[in-house]
Amino acid sequence: MSYTGPDFEPPQPRRSPLRRPLTVAVAALVPGALLGWGVYAAVGGPDGEGGAGRAGAVPTSAAPTASASAAPGDDDGKKPAGSSPAPTSKKPSASQPAASGPLKGKVVVIDPGHNPANFQHASEINRKVNVGTHWKECDTTGTATNAGWPEAKFTLDVAHRLRDLLEKQGATVKLTQDGDRSYGPCVDERARIGNEAKADAAISIHADGSGAGNRGFHVIMPGPVHEGAADTRAIVAPSAELGKRVAGNFVRVTGSAPSNYLGEGTGLVTRTDLGGLNLSTVPKVFIECGNMRDGKDAALLTSGSWRQKAAQGMSEGIVSFLRG
């Protein structure tokens, strides 16, 4: 997702007090992470190392190109006042839990960022909704690769892969949207879906739209907010634990390095401006899987086999969190 538009203003640069403990936590959590990271560096490490550029703006009003409908790499791998009404749609997609497995009885909500049809509904997604502490646009179109493949296609593909993996572990999985809505859902409804499902864990899947040379993934966790309809105090600690486990397993399984432009090398970022986190009452994180506007990251994001690894890393992080 680009850091322009609803829920995506650029975070203000600051040194996080969590840097040292989170860095240690990721390293301790995944002994094999450094090996995977070393392989990553050997085959082509981040461009612009140490550049610390801020995420660049990507016009959110641009429609995906006609060629963006097909998913690259498919051949190599499988209410506060003012809240948003639901557009014409089905109910959130829900799976049937497996008969047995370590996650039997657990509910996971997966939020595929954006919607492939958002660009056709500019007035609807630009409408302001109450996100607890302030008002923001309902949603954005998201970003895209330089070749025109949209973030919304990427997020839905990874969400399907992640759902399949979690179902095999016995979890009940719900998607906030499954390509079955005319647009959205809005950011406030995305949080509400997880809350109403009483999810044991929720994850919002994205890809960034930063400048070329900015590479790597980062996991966004909620900071403490207690204002208006937003109260994250009960979920800050469990969400941080979920974030650390997802980040650690993502490094280990994909071999991708943490972001070289956010998170100070930890792959972990805390924010208090995102409605999808501020309105959540269940443990929740966002993950930016890479930068779609960087050629090397885009080559990964458009690979079906890499997307399967990304889903596997997220799944193992969620399983680790839910099993304790």
ROTOR-352494 format. One record per residue (C-alpha): residue in one letter; x, y, z. Coordinates in steps of 0.1 Angstrom, whole numbers, plus 5000, padded with zeros to 4 digits. Layout:
AXYZ/...
END
This chain:
M500050005000/S501250354993/Y501650585022/T499350835005/G495650825010/P493350685037/D495150505065/F498450565048/E499950905058/P503750885061/P504750805097/Q506851075113/P510550975117/R511450895153/R513550645172/S511350385186/P511850285222/L511049925211/R514049905187/R516449715209/P513949465225/L512149405192/T515349345173/V516449105199/A513048935199/V513148875162/A516648735163/A515848515193/L512548395178/V514048265145/P517448115148/G517548055111/A516648415101/L520248535097/L521048255074/G518048335052/W518948705052/G522548615042/V521248425012/Y519148725003/A522148955005/A524248714984/V521848704956/G521149074956/G520749284987/P518649604991/D519349884967/G520050224983/E521150075016/G521050335043/G519150575021/A516250605046/G513950755020/R510350815029/A507650615011/G506850794979/A503450894967/V501650684942/P498550834925/T495650644940/S493250754914/A494950584885/A493050284872/P494949954868/T495849874832/A493949614812/S496849384814/A496649384852/S493849144855/A496048834853/A498148744883/P501848714874/G503548394884/D500348184886/D502047914866/D504647844894/G502447814925/K499147794933/K479850175150/P480950515156/A478850795140/G479750815103/S480750455100/S480550305065/P477550115053/A478349795035/P478149824997/T476349554977/S478249244987/K478148905003/K479048845039/P482748815048/S484048495033/A484348225059/S485947885057/Q484947555072/P487447455099/A489347125096/A488146835117/S491346855137/G494547045140/P496547265164/L494347565156/K490947395160/G488647635177/K490747945167/V489348215144/V491748415121/V490548715100/I492548795069/D492149145054/P493349155018/G494249525014/H492149734990/N489749594963/P490549534927/A487349734917/N488050034939/F489250244909/Q485750214895/H484150374926/A486150694932/S483350884950/E482550594973/I486150524984/N486950894988/R484050945012/K485251015048/V484450765076/N485050795113/V488050595124/G487850675161/T490350945165/H489651135132/W488051105098/K489650945068/E488650835033/C486950495030/D489750325012/T492250374983/T492950184951/G496350084965/T499550094945/A500849874916/T504049754900/N505649964873/A504149714848/G500649784862/W499949474883/P497749614912/E498449564949/A494749454953/K495449154931/F498549064951/T496849094985/L493948874974/D496148604960/V498348594991/A495148595013/H493848284995/R497148105000/L497248195037/R493748085042/D494447745027/L497447695050/L495547805082/E492647585074/K494947285072/Q495947375108/G492347355118/A491547725120/T488347895110/V489348165085/K487348475075/L488248725048/T487149085049/Q486549065012/D487048804985/G486648994953/D482848964959/R482149334967/S481649634944/Y484249824964/G485949834998/P485149755025/C486050085041/V488750085067/D486350105096/E484349805084/R487549605079/A488249645117/R484649575126/I484649245107/G487549115128/N485949245160/E482549085153/A484248755145/K485948765179/A489148685160/D492048535179/A494348705154/A493848935124/I496249035097/S495949295070/I498049215039/H499649495018/A502549584995/D504149924996/G504450194970/S507650354980/G510550484959/A512950264939/G515750134960/N513550104991/R513349734997/G512149475021/F509049405043/H507849555075/V505149465100/I503049745114/M501749705150/P499249925169/G500550175194/P498550285225/V495550495215/H492650595238/E490650865220/G487150885207/A485950535196/A489550405195/D491050215224/T493949985216/R495249955251/A494149595255/I495549475222/V498949655221/A500949385239/P499349075221/S499549255187/A503249325193/E503848955200/L501948865169/G503949105149/K507348975161/R506348625154/V505048705119/A508148915111/G510548645123/N508948365104/F508648585073/V512348635073/R513048275078/V510748135051/T511148395024/G514748495030/S513648855025/A515349125045/P513449365068/S512749715053/N515849935046/Y513750245049/L511450195078/G511750015112/E515450085116/G516349735104/T513949545127/G511149495102/L508749625129/V506949955129/T504450095155/R501850345143/T498850515159/D497250675128/L495750365111/G492050315115/G492249945107/L494449905139/N492950185160/L489450045158/S490449685163/T489549515196/V491449195186/P495149135182/K495949265147/V498949365125/F499549495090/I502249345068/E503849535039/C505349235020/G507649444999/N507849754976/M505949714944/R507750014929/D511249864932/G512149634904/K513849374926/D511049354951/A508449354923/A510149054908/L509448874941/L505948994946/T504948884911/S506348534915/G503748274925/S506348064942/W507548354963/R503948454972/Q503548094985/K506548145007/A505148475019/A501948305029/Q503848025046/G505848275066/M502748455078/S500948125086/E503847995107/G503948325126/I500248315133/V500347955143/S503248025167/F501348315182/L498148125187/R499847815202/G501748035226/
END
